[in-house]
């Protein structure tokens, strides 16, 4: 009996050790699978690429799914501004070890779902996507100790204020006429970055604190284009990291490249 118990304990310890050794790979594989499922059902992609991790600027292109299942680029690539210190892997639905931290002045790299559109107008510019009017009372909570961390809240609607600092946004600021909330670190992991949006830039060439900023025409186009039924995603990373998707998900990259070539060919004609 003693020998049997010892063998069982040995097997249990071995299984636990093996689980610990395999766990990062299992998590990575699981998240890669989740990424594949998300992209397979998505019909709208916002693709932001930077040349280098330290770049504070990049390009943005919109892609829509065609009736045949491929991708079509919707218009030309446009310039965007990123965090002052470039990009760092964040927490989304594409798994890499999270590097981004609160206050690091870097935009999150990865693949992210989008939460809602915020605007200063009473009525939504697009009834196909969640919308909320924002006012001067709203605060983006960047205090990792708060239960409202990484959420935009109205303090008047909160019974107990548990944060000591936040990002206050003037609803009349032209930069925030429209903004789209990005589901980065949506599980509210303390200190891993908060309050990430797509919004209008203050001026060309001026980097952000971590958001992705663009001209007003592009922002206007995005808020009218988004459709929650089409499961839009933000794909944001360096060009080299984006190309790596060609190995992991070969059905994605060739289609996006072909869509880009087709769009550029149409423009040349």
N, C-alpha and C positions, 0 to 999 in steps of 0.2 A: 504493500500500500504506500509506504514512504517513498519507494522508488518511483511509483506511478505519479505521486504528487510532485516530486522533484522534476520528473519529465514534463508534466503539465506546466509547471512554473517556468521551466526553461523555454517551452514552446511559446508561452504567453509573452515572456520577455523578448524572445526573438521576433515575434510578430510585432510587438510594440516598437522595437528597434527598427525593423524593416519599414514599418509605417512611417516612423520619423524620417528615415532616409528617403523614402519615396514621396513623402507628403508634398514638398515643393513641386516636384514633377507632376504629381496628381492634380494639384491646384492649378498649375500652369496649363496642363492638358484640359482640365475642366473649363478654364476660362477661355482657352483657344476655341473649344467647342462652342461656348456661349457666344463668342465673337462671330464664329461661322454662322450660327443660327441667326444672329442679329442682322448680319449683312445679307443673308439669304432672303430674309423677309423684308428688308428695307427697299424702298423705291426712291429714296431721296438721300443723297450724300452731299455734305458740305466738306470739301477736301481742302485743308490748309497745309501747305508745305513750306518749310524753311530749308535753306541750303545747309546750314550748320546749327548745332545745338545752341551756340552762343548768339545767333542772329536775333536781333530785335524786330525783324521784319520777314515777310514771306509773301506767298500768293494764295488766293482763294479761288476755287472753281466749284460750281454747282453741277451735280450729275443727277439725271433722272432715269428711271428704269423704262426701257422701251417695251412695247407690246410683245416683242419677241424674247424678252428676258434679259437683253443686254443693257448697256448703259449709254446714255447720250449726254454729252456735255452741254449745259444750258448757258450759252454765251461764252464770253472770253474770261480768261483768268484776270483777276484784279489784285492790286497790292493790298496788304493788310499790315498792321503793326501788332507786334507781340510784346511780351514782357521785356522790361529793360535788360534783363540778364538772359534772355532767350527762352529755351524750352527745357522741360524736364519731365520724365515719365510721371504721369499722375495716376489716379485711380478711376478707371472706367470699366468698359467691358472687354478691353484688350489687355492681356496680362503681361506686364513687365514689372520688375521690382520698382515700387514707387520711390521716386527720388524727390519729387516736389515737396516743399515744406511751406508752412505759413510764413508770409513776409519775405520770401526769397526773390520776389520780383521776376518770377519765371512763369510762363504760360504752361499749362499742363499738356503733355503729349499723350496720345492714346486715341481711343475710339469712345465716344460719349453719346448718350441719348440726350435729348433736349426736353426741358421741363415745361416752360411756358414763355409766352411773350409778355413783356411789361411795356406799358406806354403811358403817356400823360393824357391821352385822349380817353373820353368816357367809354366810347364804343370800340370794339375790336376792329382792327384792319382786316382781319381774316377769321371767319367763323369756323374754319377747319382746324384751328389749333387753339389750345388753352390760352386765355388772355386775362390779365388783371391790370386794372388801372393803378398806377402808383402815385403816391403823394409825398409831400415833404416829410411826413412823419416816419416813413419807412426807413429801416436800417438793415444793412447787411451785416450779420453777426460774424465777426472774425475772432471772437474770443473762444479758444478751444475748450474752456471750462464750462461754457454755457450749453444747456440742453438744446438751444436754438442755433448752435454752431453751424455755419454753412447754410443758413436760411435767411431769406429776406422777410422781415417781420414788421408789423405795425405795433409799436409799444403800447398803443392805446388798447390793443386787443390781447395783451399779455397780462395775466394776473400778477406774476412776480418777475421782476426784471433781474436776471441772474448774470448779466454780462457787464464788464467794466469798460469795454471799448468796442467800437463798431464802425462800419463805413456808412456815412450819411450822404445820401445822394439828393441833390436838388432836382426835383421833378421838372423844373423849367430849364434845366441845363440842356442845350441842344444835343450834347453827346448822348443823352438818355431819353431822347424823344421816343425811341424804340430800343429795347434790348431783349436778347433771348438768353434765358437762363440755361446754363450748361450743367448737366448732371455729373460733374466731377466730384469725387469723394462724397457721393450722395449718401453713403452710410455714415457720414459724420465722424470719420476717424480723426480724433483730436490732433491738431497740428499739421495735418497733411494737405492743407490748402482749402480756401473757401471763397465763395462769392465770385464765381467765374461766369462771365457773360460775353456774348457777342454784342458790340455796340458801335456807335458812330465815333470816329476819332475826333480829337480836339483839333488836330491839324495833321497833315501828312508829315511823316518823319518823326513824330513824337511817340515814343514807346509807352506802353501801359505798365500797370503794376502786376499784370498777370492775365488780363482779359485779352480778347482778340478784337481789334478795332479796325474800322474800314470807313470808306466814304459813305455819305448819306444815301446815295442812289443804290448802292449795293445792299445796305441795311434795309432800305425800303423794299427792295426786291425780295429779300429773304423773308421778311415778315408777311408778305403777301403770298409767298410761294409755299411755305410750310404747310404740311397736311399730316395730322396725327395718324390718320389711317394708313399713311405710307411709311410710317416708322422712320422718320428722318434721323440721321446720325451725323455727328461731327467727327471727321477723321483728321487728326492734327498731329504731325510729326515731321521729322526731317525727311528729305528726299531719299536718303540712304535707307532709313527705317521703313519708309513707305515701299521702296523697291523690295525689301525683304519679304513683304507680304506675297510677292510673286512666288516665293518658294513654299510658304506655308499655305497659301490659298490661291493656287494658280488660276482658278476660275475668275478671280476678281481683277487682278492687275492687267492681263491682256485686254480685257473688255474696256477698262478705263483708258488704257493707252490708245486703243482703237478709237474710242470716242473722242479723245483729244486730237488724234491725227485727222479724223473726219472733220471735226470742227475747224481745225486750222486750215484744212484743204478747202473747205467752203469759204473761209475768210479770204484765202489767196485768190480764189476765183472771182 
